[in-house]
Amino acid sequence: MNTHSDAPSENDSHDIMEEWDEFVKKRYPTPANQDPTDFNPTDPEKKESEFRDYEKEVRPSVRRFYEENHIHQTYDFVMGKKKEFTAFNRREMGIWEAAEYLNTLVDDSDPDTDLSQLQHLLQTSEEIRNAGRPRWMILSGFIHDLGKVLCLYGEPQWAVVGDTFPVGCAFSDKIVFPEFFDKNPDFRNPALNTRLGVYEEGCGLDKVHLSWGHDEYVYQIAKPYLPMEGLYMLRYHSFYPWHREGEYDHLCNETDRKMLKWVQDFNKYDLYTKSHEVPDPVALKPYYEDLIAEFFPDKLKW
């Protein structure tokens, strides 16, 4: 495995990210002949039992991942991680440099790994670019997974990837593997297990704390630089209970509802990229360096 000197020694960080990506694609399939942005997230024909049956068949490693995620992602944990990582005192690097740093997660000895982390990012952004979408959206696609550098800081996988969900209020039964929340300390805390919990009706997602991971981290990095639509894509692309299941609308405001379509639009490029061409980072680097310079400074604090 190619690793940076301060990367975790275990070689399973890349594996669980790949397994989670595959699990999500299977759990949230796009209906045949239907644009992913046209789906109804509250489709009455979608049977919950079908998801539950599928979840019984997933790899043990994925089940263990979700169990750890659901047990440890508490309100206090999230607040602590936000305070820790928004100090931005880990590294100083530019966007392309961060992508190359993330690339050190690649396991060259894994025969099932066809694309590097950098190529994964480029595959998403190139699909957006080929669709003629705005430049800020192309850039959002390129950086959307850069928060996974948390793995290289030594963070456990369950605190880096995974479907995100609100903490500080009741856990929805539409969250994948909801049975694992039984062991979460917040589950039996009267202040944190009601419909609203610590929040107010219609308070807006910006006031709601989601489980900690790469979405929130890259959002915090990019917040001063990208338009609101792009920031929603970064912050909520793993919030499947909201943008695929229609949950937690009672916490949303009108801005969230307007931005939902952008998150769903982005989801088709993130989750359903169909191109089998392998992007060439060397050939594409000049284009992306120019694009990055349009929105971001040369160096950012991470």
MIDOSE-1310 file (N, C-alpha, C; in nm, 2 decimals, decimal comma, always signed):
residues 302
mnth	+0,08/-0,12/+0,00/+0,00/+0,00/+0,00/+0,09/+0,12/+0,00; +0,05/+0,22/-0,09/+0,12/+0,35/-0,08/+0,06/+0,43/+0,03; +0,14/+0,46/+0,13/+0,09/+0,54/+0,24/+0,18/+0,65/+0,28; +0,12/+0,76/+0,32/+0,20/+0,87/+0,38/+0,25/+0,83/+0,51
sdap	+0,36/+0,89/+0,56/+0,42/+0,85/+0,68/+0,33/+0,86/+0,80; +0,23/+0,95/+0,80/+0,14/+0,97/+0,91/+0,01/+0,90/+0,89; +0,00/+0,81/+0,79/-0,12/+0,74/+0,76/-0,13/+0,62/+0,86; -0,25/+0,57/+0,89/-0,27/+0,46/+0,97/-0,20/+0,33/+0,91
send	-0,15/+0,25/+1,00/-0,08/+0,13/+0,94/-0,17/+0,03/+0,89; -0,29/+0,01/+0,93/-0,38/-0,09/+0,88/-0,42/-0,06/+0,74; -0,44/-0,16/+0,66/-0,47/-0,14/+0,52/-0,61/-0,16/+0,48; -0,70/-0,14/+0,57/-0,84/-0,16/+0,54/-0,93/-0,04/+0,52
shdi	-0,87/+0,08/+0,54/-0,94/+0,20/+0,52/-1,00/+0,21/+0,38; -0,92/+0,18/+0,28/-0,96/+0,19/+0,14/-1,07/+0,08/+0,12; -1,05/-0,04/+0,18/-1,14/-0,14/+0,15/-1,28/-0,11/+0,20; -1,30/-0,05/+0,32/-1,43/-0,03/+0,38/-1,50/+0,09/+0,30
meew	-1,42/+0,18/+0,25/-1,48/+0,29/+0,17/-1,54/+0,23/+0,04; -1,46/+0,14/-0,02/-1,51/+0,07/-0,14/-1,64/-0,01/-0,11; -1,63/-0,09/+0,00/-1,75/-0,17/+0,03/-1,87/-0,08/+0,06; -1,85/+0,03/+0,13/-1,96/+0,12/+0,16/-2,02/+0,18/+0,03
defv	-1,94/+0,22/-0,06/-1,98/+0,27/-0,19/-2,07/+0,17/-0,26; -2,02/+0,05/-0,26/-2,10/-0,06/-0,33/-2,23/-0,09/-0,26; -2,23/-0,09/-0,13/-2,35/-0,11/-0,05/-2,45/+0,00/-0,08; -2,41/+0,12/-0,08/-2,50/+0,23/-0,11/-2,57/+0,22/-0,25
kkry	-2,48/+0,19/-0,35/-2,54/+0,17/-0,48/-2,64/+0,07/-0,49; -2,62/-0,04/-0,42/-2,72/-0,15/-0,42/-2,85/-0,12/-0,34; -2,83/-0,05/-0,23/-2,94/-0,02/-0,14/-3,03/+0,09/-0,21; -2,97/+0,18/-0,28/-3,04/+0,29/-0,34/-3,03/+0,28/-0,50
ptpa	-3,08/+0,18/-0,56/-3,07/+0,17/-0,70/-3,16/+0,27/-0,77; -3,12/+0,30/-0,89/-3,20/+0,39/-0,97/-3,30/+0,31/-1,05; -3,43/+0,34/-1,05/-3,52/+0,26/-1,13/-3,48/+0,26/-1,27; -3,51/+0,15/-1,34/-3,47/+0,13/-1,48/-3,54/+0,24/-1,56
nqdp	-3,46/+0,29/-1,66/-3,50/+0,40/-1,75/-3,55/+0,52/-1,68; -3,50/+0,55/-1,56/-3,55/+0,67/-1,49/-3,43/+0,75/-1,45; -3,43/+0,88/-1,48/-3,33/+0,97/-1,43/-3,32/+0,97/-1,28; -3,21/+0,96/-1,22/-3,20/+0,96/-1,07/-3,26/+1,08/-1,01
tdfn	-3,26/+1,20/-1,08/-3,32/+1,32/-1,02/-3,47/+1,32/-1,03; -3,53/+1,22/-1,10/-3,67/+1,22/-1,11/-3,75/+1,13/-1,01; -3,67/+1,06/-0,93/-3,73/+0,96/-0,84/-3,81/+1,04/-0,73; -3,91/+0,96/-0,68/-3,98/+1,01/-0,56/-3,92/+0,95/-0,44
ptdp	-3,86/+1,03/-0,35/-3,79/+0,98/-0,23/-3,89/+0,91/-0,13; -4,02/+0,94/-0,15/-4,11/+0,88/-0,06/-4,20/+0,78/-0,14; -4,15/+0,72/-0,24/-4,22/+0,63/-0,33/-4,30/+0,52/-0,24; -4,43/+0,52/-0,25/-4,51/+0,43/-0,17/-4,49/+0,28/-0,22
ekke	-4,44/+0,26/-0,34/-4,42/+0,12/-0,39/-4,29/+0,06/-0,33; -4,20/+0,15/-0,27/-4,08/+0,09/-0,22/-4,10/+0,02/-0,09; -4,08/-0,10/-0,08/-4,11/-0,18/+0,04/-3,99/-0,19/+0,13; -4,01/-0,15/+0,26/-3,91/-0,14/+0,36/-3,85/-0,28/+0,38
sefr	-3,94/-0,39/+0,37/-3,89/-0,52/+0,39/-3,78/-0,56/+0,29; -3,79/-0,50/+0,16/-3,69/-0,54/+0,06/-3,55/-0,49/+0,10; -3,55/-0,37/+0,16/-3,42/-0,32/+0,21/-3,37/-0,41/+0,33; -3,46/-0,44/+0,42/-3,42/-0,52/+0,54/-3,37/-0,66/+0,49
dyek	-3,44/-0,72/+0,39/-3,39/-0,85/+0,34/-3,25/-0,83/+0,28; -3,23/-0,73/+0,21/-3,10/-0,71/+0,15/-2,99/-0,69/+0,25; -3,03/-0,61/+0,36/-2,93/-0,58/+0,46/-2,88/-0,71/+0,53; -2,96/-0,81/+0,53/-2,92/-0,94/+0,60/-2,81/-1,01/+0,52
evrp	-2,80/-0,97/+0,39/-2,71/-1,04/+0,30/-2,58/-0,97/+0,28; -2,56/-0,85/+0,34/-2,44/-0,78/+0,32/-2,32/-0,84/+0,39; -2,20/-0,80/+0,35/-2,08/-0,85/+0,40/-2,07/-0,82/+0,55; -2,02/-0,92/+0,63/-2,00/-0,90/+0,77/-1,93/-0,77/+0,81
svrr	-1,83/-0,74/+0,72/-1,75/-0,62/+0,75/-1,83/-0,49/+0,74; -1,93/-0,49/+0,64/-2,02/-0,37/+0,63/-2,11/-0,36/+0,75; -2,17/-0,48/+0,79/-2,25/-0,48/+0,91/-2,18/-0,43/+1,03; -2,05/-0,47/+1,05/-1,97/-0,43/+1,17/-1,95/-0,28/+1,16
fyee	-1,92/-0,23/+1,03/-1,90/-0,09/+1,01/-2,02/-0,01/+1,06; -2,14/-0,05/+1,01/-2,26/+0,03/+1,05/-2,29/+0,02/+1,20; -2,26/-0,10/+1,26/-2,28/-0,11/+1,40/-2,19/-0,01/+1,48; -2,07/-0,01/+1,45/-1,98/+0,09/+1,51/-2,02/+0,23/+1,49
nhih	-2,06/+0,26/+1,37/-2,10/+0,39/+1,33/-2,22/+0,43/+1,42; -2,32/+0,35/+1,43/-2,45/+0,38/+1,50/-2,43/+0,38/+1,65; -2,34/+0,31/+1,70/-2,31/+0,31/+1,84/-2,24/+0,44/+1,89; -2,14/+0,48/+1,81/-2,05/+0,58/+1,85/-2,08/+0,72/+1,81
qtyd	-2,16/+0,73/+1,70/-2,20/+0,87/+1,65/-2,31/+0,93/+1,74; -2,26/+0,99/+1,85/-2,35/+1,05/+1,95/-2,35/+1,20/+1,93; -2,44/+1,27/+1,99/-2,44/+1,42/+1,99/-2,31/+1,47/+2,04; -2,26/+1,43/+2,16/-2,14/+1,48/+2,21/-2,02/+1,45/+2,13
fvmg	-2,02/+1,33/+2,07/-1,91/+1,29/+1,98/-1,90/+1,39/+1,86; -2,01/+1,41/+1,80/-2,02/+1,50/+1,68/-1,97/+1,64/+1,72; -2,02/+1,69/+1,83/-1,98/+1,83/+1,87/-1,83/+1,83/+1,90; -1,78/+1,73/+1,96/-1,63/+1,73/+1,98/-1,55/+1,72/+1,86
kkke	-1,59/+1,64/+1,76/-1,52/+1,63/+1,63/-1,53/+1,76/+1,56; -1,64/+1,83/+1,56/-1,65/+1,96/+1,49/-1,56/+2,06/+1,55; -1,55/+2,06/+1,68/-1,46/+2,16/+1,75/-1,31/+2,12/+1,71; -1,28/+1,99/+1,72/-1,14/+1,95/+1,69/-1,10/+1,98/+1,55
ftaf	-1,18/+1,95/+1,45/-1,13/+1,96/+1,31/-1,16/+2,10/+1,25; -1,25/+2,18/+1,30/-1,26/+2,31/+1,25/-1,16/+2,41/+1,31; -1,07/+2,35/+1,39/-0,95/+2,43/+1,42/-0,85/+2,44/+1,30; -0,87/+2,35/+1,21/-0,79/+2,35/+1,08/-0,64/+2,37/+1,11
nrre	-0,59/+2,28/+1,19/-0,45/+2,28/+1,23/-0,37/+2,16/+1,20; -0,43/+2,08/+1,10/-0,36/+1,95/+1,07/-0,26/+1,97/+0,96; -0,30/+2,03/+0,85/-0,20/+2,05/+0,74/-0,24/+2,18/+0,67; -0,15/+2,23/+0,58/-0,18/+2,34/+0,49/-0,15/+2,29/+0,35
mgiw	-0,25/+2,29/+0,27/-0,23/+2,24/+0,13/-0,34/+2,29/+0,04; -0,31/+2,29/-0,09/-0,40/+2,33/-0,19/-0,50/+2,21/-0,22; -0,60/+2,24/-0,31/-0,70/+2,14/-0,34/-0,64/+2,02/-0,41; -0,56/+2,05/-0,52/-0,50/+1,94/-0,59/-0,40/+1,86/-0,51
eaae	-0,33/+1,93/-0,42/-0,24/+1,87/-0,33/-0,31/+1,78/-0,23; -0,43/+1,82/-0,19/-0,51/+1,74/-0,10/-0,56/+1,61/-0,17; -0,60/+1,62/-0,30/-0,64/+1,51/-0,38/-0,52/+1,41/-0,39; -0,40/+1,46/-0,41/-0,29/+1,37/-0,42/-0,26/+1,31/-0,28
ylnt	-0,28/+1,38/-0,18/-0,26/+1,33/-0,04/-0,36/+1,22/-0,02; -0,49/+1,24/-0,05/-0,59/+1,14/-0,04/-0,55/+1,01/-0,12; -0,48/+1,03/-0,23/-0,45/+0,92/-0,32/-0,35/+0,82/-0,25; -0,29/+0,86/-0,14/-0,20/+0,77/-0,06/-0,28/+0,66/+0,01
lvdd	-0,41/+0,66/+0,00/-0,49/+0,55/+0,06/-0,50/+0,43/-0,04; -0,46/+0,45/-0,16/-0,47/+0,34/-0,26/-0,38/+0,22/-0,22; -0,44/+0,10/-0,23/-0,37/-0,02/-0,21/-0,33/-0,08/-0,34; -0,21/-0,07/-0,38/-0,16/-0,12/-0,51/-0,16/-0,27/-0,52
sdpd	-0,17/-0,34/-0,41/-0,16/-0,48/-0,41/-0,30/-0,54/-0,43; -0,41/-0,46/-0,42/-0,54/-0,51/-0,43/-0,59/-0,53/-0,57; -0,61/-0,65/-0,62/-0,64/-0,67/-0,76/-0,78/-0,62/-0,80; -0,86/-0,60/-0,70/-1,00/-0,56/-0,72/-1,01/-0,41/-0,73
tdls	-0,91/-0,33/-0,71/-0,91/-0,19/-0,71/-0,86/-0,14/-0,85; -0,96/-0,09/-0,92/-0,93/-0,04/-1,06/-0,89/+0,10/-1,06; -0,94/+0,18/-0,98/-0,92/+0,33/-0,98/-0,86/+0,37/-0,85; -0,77/+0,47/-0,86/-0,71/+0,53/-0,74/-0,82/+0,63/-0,69
qlqh	-0,79/+0,68/-0,57/-0,88/+0,78/-0,51/-0,89/+0,90/-0,60; -0,78/+0,95/-0,65/-0,78/+1,06/-0,74/-0,86/+1,04/-0,87; -0,85/+0,92/-0,92/-0,93/+0,88/-1,04/-1,08/+0,87/-1,01; -1,11/+0,83/-0,89/-1,25/+0,83/-0,85/-1,31/+0,97/-0,85
llqt	-1,23/+1,07/-0,79/-1,27/+1,20/-0,79/-1,29/+1,26/-0,93; -1,20/+1,23/-1,02/-1,20/+1,28/-1,15/-1,31/+1,21/-1,23; -1,34/+1,09/-1,21/-1,45/+1,02/-1,28/-1,58/+1,09/-1,25; -1,61/+1,13/-1,13/-1,73/+1,20/-1,09/-1,73/+1,34/-1,16
seei	-1,62/+1,42/-1,14/-1,62/+1,55/-1,19/-1,62/+1,56/-1,35; -1,56/+1,46/-1,41/-1,56/+1,45/-1,56/-1,70/+1,42/-1,61; -1,77/+1,34/-1,54/-1,91/+1,31/-1,58/-1,99/+1,44/-1,58; -1,97/+1,52/-1,47/-2,04/+1,64/-1,46/-2,00/+1,74/-1,57
rnag	-1,87/+1,74/-1,59/-1,82/+1,83/-1,70/-1,87/+1,79/-1,84; -1,87/+1,66/-1,87/-1,92/+1,61/-1,99/-2,07/+1,64/-2,01; -2,14/+1,66/-1,90/-2,29/+1,69/-1,91/-2,31/+1,84/-1,93; -2,21/+1,92/-1,93/-2,22/+2,06/-1,96/-2,27/+2,14/-1,84
rprw	-2,24/+2,09/-1,72/-2,29/+2,15/-1,60/-2,20/+2,27/-1,56; -2,24/+2,36/-1,47/-2,16/+2,48/-1,43/-2,02/+2,44/-1,38; -1,93/+2,53/-1,39/-1,79/+2,50/-1,34/-1,79/+2,48/-1,19; -1,87/+2,55/-1,12/-1,86/+2,53/-0,97/-1,91/+2,39/-0,94
mils	-2,00/+2,33/-1,02/-2,05/+2,20/-0,99/-1,95/+2,10/-1,03; -1,87/+2,12/-1,14/-1,76/+2,03/-1,17/-1,66/+2,03/-1,06; -1,63/+2,14/-1,01/-1,53/+2,15/-0,90/-1,59/+2,08/-0,77; -1,72/+2,10/-0,74/-1,78/+2,03/-0,63/-1,77/+1,88/-0,64
gfih	-1,79/+1,83/-0,77/-1,77/+1,69/-0,79/-1,63/+1,64/-0,76; -1,53/+1,73/-0,80/-1,39/+1,69/-0,78/-1,36/+1,68/-0,63; -1,41/+1,77/-0,55/-1,36/+1,78/-0,42/-1,46/+1,71/-0,32; -1,57/+1,65/-0,36/-1,67/+1,61/-0,27/-1,63/+1,50/-0,17
dlgk	-1,53/+1,42/-0,21/-1,48/+1,32/-0,12/-1,34/+1,35/-0,05; -1,29/+1,47/-0,07/-1,16/+1,51/-0,02/-1,16/+1,50/+0,14; -1,28/+1,51/+0,20/-1,28/+1,49/+0,34/-1,24/+1,36/+0,39; -1,23/+1,26/+0,30/-1,18/+1,13/+0,34/-1,03/+1,13/+0,39
vlcl	-0,97/+1,24/+0,37/-0,83/+1,25/+0,43/-0,83/+1,23/+0,58; -0,95/+1,24/+0,64/-0,97/+1,21/+0,78/-0,91/+1,07/+0,81; -0,92/+0,98/+0,72/-0,86/+0,84/+0,74/-0,71/+0,86/+0,76; -0,65/+0,95/+0,69/-0,50/+0,96/+0,69/-0,46/+1,04/+0,82
ygep	-0,55/+1,10/+0,89/-0,53/+1,15/+1,02/-0,54/+1,05/+1,13; -0,58/+0,93/+1,09/-0,59/+0,82/+1,19/-0,73/+0,80/+1,24; -0,83/+0,87/+1,18/-0,97/+0,86/+1,22/-1,03/+0,72/+1,18; -1,11/+0,66/+1,26/-1,17/+0,53/+1,23/-1,27/+0,55/+1,11
qwav	-1,28/+0,44/+1,03/-1,37/+0,45/+0,91/-1,51/+0,49/+0,95; -1,56/+0,45/+1,06/-1,70/+0,48/+1,09/-1,72/+0,63/+1,12; -1,61/+0,70/+1,14/-1,61/+0,85/+1,16/-1,57/+0,92/+1,04; -1,56/+0,85/+0,92/-1,52/+0,92/+0,80/-1,63/+0,90/+0,69
vgdt	-1,67/+0,77/+0,67/-1,77/+0,75/+0,57/-1,90/+0,69/+0,63; -2,00/+0,66/+0,55/-2,12/+0,61/+0,60/-2,24/+0,71/+0,57; -2,36/+0,65/+0,57/-2,48/+0,74/+0,55/-2,49/+0,83/+0,67; -2,51/+0,96/+0,65/-2,51/+1,05/+0,76/-2,66/+1,07/+0,81
fpvg	-2,67/+1,11/+0,93/-2,81/+1,13/+0,99/-2,80/+1,23/+1,11; -2,91/+1,29/+1,14/-2,90/+1,39/+1,25/-2,87/+1,32/+1,39; -2,80/+1,39/+1,47/-2,78/+1,35/+1,61/-2,85/+1,46/+1,69; -2,89/+1,42/+1,81/-2,96/+1,52/+1,90/-3,11/+1,52/+1,89
cafs	-3,16/+1,42/+1,81/-3,30/+1,39/+1,81/-3,32/+1,25/+1,77; -3,45/+1,20/+1,77/-3,47/+1,06/+1,74/-3,42/+1,01/+1,61; -3,36/+0,89/+1,61/-3,31/+0,83/+1,49/-3,43/+0,77/+1,41; -3,43/+0,81/+1,28/-3,54/+0,76/+1,19/-3,52/+0,61/+1,17
dkiv	-3,63/+0,53/+1,16/-3,62/+0,39/+1,12/-3,59/+0,37/+0,98; -3,58/+0,48/+0,90/-3,54/+0,47/+0,76/-3,39/+0,47/+0,74; -3,31/+0,50/+0,85/-3,17/+0,50/+0,84/-3,13/+0,35/+0,83; -3,03/+0,32/+0,75/-2,98/+0,18/+0,73/-2,94/+0,12/+0,86
fpef	-2,98/+0,00/+0,88/-2,96/-0,08/+1,01/-3,00/+0,00/+1,13; -3,12/+0,04/+1,14/-3,17/+0,12/+1,26/-3,16/+0,04/+1,39; -3,16/-0,09/+1,38/-3,15/-0,17/+1,51/-3,02/-0,15/+1,58; -2,92/-0,10/+1,52/-2,79/-0,08/+1,58/-2,79/+0,04/+1,68
fdkn	-2,89/+0,13/+1,66/-2,90/+0,25/+1,75/-2,94/+0,21/+1,89; -2,98/+0,09/+1,91/-3,02/+0,05/+2,05/-2,91/+0,06/+2,14; -2,78/+0,05/+2,09/-2,67/+0,06/+2,18/-2,60/+0,20/+2,19; -2,66/+0,29/+2,11/-2,61/+0,43/+2,12/-2,66/+0,50/+2,24
pdfr	-2,57/+0,56/+2,32/-2,61/+0,62/+2,45/-2,72/+0,72/+2,44; -2,73/+0,79/+2,32/-2,84/+0,89/+2,30/-2,98/+0,83/+2,28; -2,98/+0,70/+2,25/-3,11/+0,64/+2,22/-3,20/+0,64/+2,34; -3,15/+0,63/+2,46/-3,24/+0,63/+2,58/-3,22/+0,76/+2,66
npal	-3,17/+0,87/+2,60/-3,16/+1,00/+2,66/-3,28/+1,08/+2,63; -3,37/+1,10/+2,73/-3,49/+1,17/+2,70/-3,48/+1,31/+2,63; -3,37/+1,37/+2,65/-3,35/+1,50/+2,59/-3,31/+1,49/+2,44; -3,27/+1,37/+2,40/-3,21/+1,35/+2,26/-3,29/+1,25/+2,18
ntrl	-3,39/+1,19/+2,23/-3,46/+1,09/+2,15/-3,60/+1,12/+2,11; -3,64/+1,25/+2,11/-3,77/+1,28/+2,07/-3,77/+1,33/+1,92; -3,88/+1,35/+1,87/-3,89/+1,39/+1,72/-3,80/+1,52/+1,70; -3,81/+1,62/+1,79/-3,73/+1,74/+1,77/-3,60/+1,74/+1,85
gvye	-3,60/+1,67/+1,96/-3,48/+1,67/+2,04/-3,43/+1,81/+2,08; -3,31/+1,84/+2,04/-3,25/+1,98/+2,08/-3,29/+2,08/+1,98; -3,36/+2,05/+1,87/-3,39/+2,14/+1,77/-3,53/+2,20/+1,77; -3,56/+2,29/+1,68/-3,70/+2,35/+1,67/-3,76/+2,31/+1,53
egcg	-3,89/+2,31/+1,53/-3,96/+2,28/+1,40/-3,91/+2,38/+1,30; -3,87/+2,33/+1,18/-3,83/+2,41/+1,07/-3,71/+2,50/+1,09; -3,62/+2,45/+1,18/-3,51/+2,53/+1,22/-3,41/+2,55/+1,10; -3,41/+2,45/+1,01/-3,31/+2,45/+0,90/-3,20/+2,36/+0,92
ldkv	-3,15/+2,29/+0,82/-3,05/+2,19/+0,83/-2,92/+2,25/+0,88; -2,90/+2,38/+0,85/-2,77/+2,44/+0,89/-2,76/+2,44/+1,05; -2,87/+2,43/+1,12/-2,87/+2,43/+1,26/-2,87/+2,28/+1,32; -2,88/+2,19/+1,23/-2,89/+2,05/+1,27/-2,75/+1,98/+1,25
hlsw	-2,71/+1,91/+1,36/-2,58/+1,84/+1,35/-2,60/+1,70/+1,30; -2,53/+1,67/+1,19/-2,53/+1,54/+1,14/-2,42/+1,46/+1,19; -2,43/+1,33/+1,18/-2,32/+1,24/+1,22/-2,19/+1,28/+1,15; -2,08/+1,27/+1,22/-1,95/+1,33/+1,17/-1,89/+1,24/+1,06
ghde	-1,83/+1,31/+0,96/-1,77/+1,24/+0,86/-1,71/+1,33/+0,75; -1,68/+1,27/+0,63/-1,60/+1,35/+0,53/-1,69/+1,45/+0,47; -1,82/+1,44/+0,47/-1,91/+1,54/+0,41/-1,90/+1,67/+0,48; -1,91/+1,67/+0,62/-1,91/+1,79/+0,70/-1,77/+1,85/+0,69
yvyq	-1,67/+1,77/+0,69/-1,53/+1,82/+0,69/-1,50/+1,90/+0,57; -1,53/+1,84/+0,45/-1,50/+1,91/+0,33/-1,59/+2,03/+0,31; -1,71/+2,03/+0,36/-1,80/+2,14/+0,36/-1,74/+2,26/+0,44; -1,68/+2,23/+0,56/-1,63/+2,33/+0,64/-1,50/+2,39/+0,57
iakp	-1,43/+2,31/+0,50/-1,31/+2,36/+0,42/-1,36/+2,46/+0,31; -1,46/+2,42/+0,24/-1,50/+2,49/+0,12/-1,60/+2,60/+0,14; -1,65/+2,61/+0,26/-1,76/+2,70/+0,29/-1,74/+2,85/+0,24; -1,62/+2,90/+0,25/-1,60/+3,04/+0,21/-1,60/+3,06/+0,06
ylpm	-1,59/+2,95/-0,02/-1,55/+2,97/-0,16/-1,65/+2,92/-0,26; -1,74/+2,84/-0,23/-1,83/+2,79/-0,33/-1,97/+2,84/-0,31; -2,06/+2,84/-0,42/-2,19/+2,89/-0,41/-2,27/+2,79/-0,32; -2,39/+2,83/-0,27/-2,47/+2,76/-0,18/-2,51/+2,62/-0,24
egly	-2,54/+2,61/-0,37/-2,58/+2,48/-0,43/-2,46/+2,38/-0,41; -2,34/+2,43/-0,44/-2,23/+2,34/-0,43/-2,20/+2,29/-0,29; -2,22/+2,39/-0,19/-2,20/+2,35/-0,05/-2,30/+2,25/+0,00; -2,43/+2,26/-0,05/-2,53/+2,16/-0,01/-2,49/+2,02/-0,07
mlry	-2,43/+2,02/-0,19/-2,39/+1,89/-0,25/-2,28/+1,83/-0,16; -2,19/+1,91/-0,12/-2,08/+1,86/-0,03/-2,13/+1,81/+0,10; -2,21/+1,89/+0,17/-2,25/+1,87/+0,30/-2,35/+1,76/+0,32; -2,43/+1,74/+0,22/-2,54/+1,64/+0,23/-2,55/+1,53/+0,14
hsfy	-2,44/+1,50/+0,06/-2,44/+1,40/-0,04/-2,46/+1,26/+0,02; -2,42/+1,24/+0,15/-2,44/+1,11/+0,22/-2,56/+1,11/+0,31; -2,64/+1,22/+0,31/-2,76/+1,22/+0,39/-2,87/+1,16/+0,32; -2,86/+1,03/+0,30/-2,96/+0,95/+0,23/-3,10/+0,95/+0,29
pwhr	-3,10/+0,95/+0,43/-3,24/+0,95/+0,49/-3,32/+1,07/+0,45; -3,25/+1,18/+0,41/-3,32/+1,30/+0,37/-3,34/+1,30/+0,22; -3,24/+1,29/+0,14/-3,26/+1,31/+0,00/-3,30/+1,19/-0,08; -3,30/+1,07/-0,01/-3,36/+0,95/-0,08/-3,48/+0,90/-0,01
egey	-3,49/+0,92/+0,12/-3,61/+0,86/+0,20/-3,71/+0,96/+0,24; -3,68/+1,09/+0,22/-3,78/+1,20/+0,25/-3,80/+1,22/+0,40; -3,70/+1,18/+0,48/-3,71/+1,19/+0,63/-3,66/+1,33/+0,67; -3,69/+1,37/+0,79/-3,64/+1,49/+0,86/-3,69/+1,62/+0,79
dhlc	-3,79/+1,61/+0,72/-3,84/+1,74/+0,66/-3,89/+1,84/+0,76; -3,93/+1,79/+0,88/-3,98/+1,87/+0,98/-3,87/+1,96/+1,04; -3,74/+1,93/+1,01/-3,63/+2,01/+1,06/-3,59/+2,11/+0,95; -3,64/+2,09/+0,83/-3,59/+2,17/+0,71/-3,67/+2,31/+0,71
netd	-3,60/+2,40/+0,64/-3,67/+2,53/+0,61/-3,68/+2,54/+0,46; -3,73/+2,65/+0,41/-3,76/+2,66/+0,26/-3,63/+2,65/+0,18; -3,52/+2,71/+0,24/-3,40/+2,70/+0,16/-3,35/+2,56/+0,14; -3,37/+2,48/+0,25/-3,33/+2,33/+0,24/-3,41/+2,27/+0,13
rkml	-3,54/+2,30/+0,12/-3,63/+2,23/+0,03/-3,59/+2,27/-0,12; -3,55/+2,40/-0,13/-3,51/+2,44/-0,26/-3,38/+2,38/-0,31; -3,29/+2,36/-0,21/-3,16/+2,31/-0,24/-3,16/+2,15/-0,26; -3,27/+2,09/-0,21/-3,28/+1,94/-0,22/-3,26/+1,89/-0,36
kwvq	-3,32/+1,96/-0,46/-3,31/+1,92/-0,60/-3,16/+1,91/-0,65; -3,08/+2,01/-0,59/-2,94/+2,01/-0,63/-2,86/+1,89/-0,57; -2,90/+1,85/-0,45/-2,83/+1,74/-0,39/-2,87/+1,61/-0,46; -3,00/+1,60/-0,50/-3,05/+1,49/-0,58/-2,98/+1,48/-0,72
dfnk	-2,97/+1,60/-0,78/-2,90/+1,61/-0,91/-2,76/+1,56/-0,90; -2,69/+1,61/-0,80/-2,55/+1,57/-0,78/-2,54/+1,42/-0,75; -2,64/+1,36/-0,69/-2,63/+1,22/-0,65/-2,62/+1,13/-0,77; -2,67/+1,16/-0,88/-2,67/+1,08/-1,00/-2,52/+1,07/-1,05
ydly	-2,45/+1,17/-1,03/-2,31/+1,17/-1,08/-2,22/+1,10/-0,97; -2,25/+1,12/-0,85/-2,17/+1,06/-0,74/-2,19/+0,91/-0,73; -2,32/+0,87/-0,74/-2,35/+0,73/-0,72/-2,37/+0,64/-0,84; -2,41/+0,71/-0,95/-2,44/+0,63/-1,07/-2,35/+0,66/-1,19
tksh	-2,23/+0,70/-1,17/-2,14/+0,73/-1,28/-2,12/+0,60/-1,36; -2,15/+0,61/-1,48/-2,14/+0,49/-1,57/-2,02/+0,48/-1,66; -1,94/+0,58/-1,66/-1,83/+0,58/-1,75/-1,73/+0,48/-1,71; -1,68/+0,40/-1,81/-1,58/+0,30/-1,78/-1,44/+0,34/-1,82
evpd	-1,43/+0,47/-1,87/-1,30/+0,52/-1,90/-1,22/+0,56/-1,77; -1,10/+0,53/-1,77/-1,01/+0,56/-1,66/-0,96/+0,70/-1,68; -0,99/+0,80/-1,59/-0,94/+0,94/-1,61/-0,78/+0,94/-1,60; -0,72/+1,03/-1,67/-0,58/+1,04/-1,67/-0,54/+1,17/-1,59
pval	-0,50/+1,16/-1,46/-0,47/+1,27/-1,38/-0,37/+1,37/-1,44; -0,27/+1,31/-1,51/-0,16/+1,40/-1,56/-0,22/+1,49/-1,67; -0,30/+1,43/-1,76/-0,36/+1,50/-1,87/-0,46/+1,61/-1,82; -0,53/+1,57/-1,72/-0,64/+1,66/-1,67/-0,60/+1,76/-1,57
kpyy	-0,48/+1,75/-1,51/-0,43/+1,84/-1,41/-0,43/+1,98/-1,45; -0,39/+2,02/-1,57/-0,39/+2,17/-1,60/-0,53/+2,22/-1,60; -0,63/+2,15/-1,65/-0,77/+2,20/-1,65/-0,81/+2,22/-1,51; -0,79/+2,12/-1,42/-0,84/+2,13/-1,28/-0,76/+2,23/-1,20
edli	-0,63/+2,25/-1,23/-0,56/+2,36/-1,16/-0,62/+2,50/-1,19; -0,66/+2,51/-1,32/-0,72/+2,64/-1,36/-0,86/+2,66/-1,29; -0,93/+2,55/-1,29/-1,06/+2,55/-1,23/-1,05/+2,58/-1,08; -0,96/+2,51/-1,01/-0,94/+2,53/-0,87/-0,91/+2,68/-0,84
aeff	-0,82/+2,73/-0,92/-0,77/+2,87/-0,90/-0,88/+2,97/-0,92; -0,98/+2,94/-0,99/-1,10/+3,03/-1,01/-1,18/+3,05/-0,88; -1,17/+2,95/-0,79/-1,26/+2,95/-0,67/-1,18/+2,95/-0,54; -1,06/+2,89/-0,54/-0,99/+2,87/-0,41/-0,85/+2,94/-0,41
pdkl	-0,80/+2,97/-0,30/-0,67/+3,02/-0,29/-0,57/+2,91/-0,31; -0,44/+2,94/-0,32/-0,34/+2,84/-0,34/-0,33/+2,74/-0,23; -0,34/+2,79/-0,11/-0,33/+2,70/+0,01/-0,45/+2,72/+0,10; -0,48/+2,61/+0,17/-0,59/+2,61/+0,26/-0,55/+2,54/+0,39
kw	-0,60/+2,58/+0,50/-0,57/+2,51/+0,63/-0,67/+2,40/+0,64; -0,62/+2,28/+0,67/-0,70/+2,16/+0,69/-0,70/+2,11/+0,83
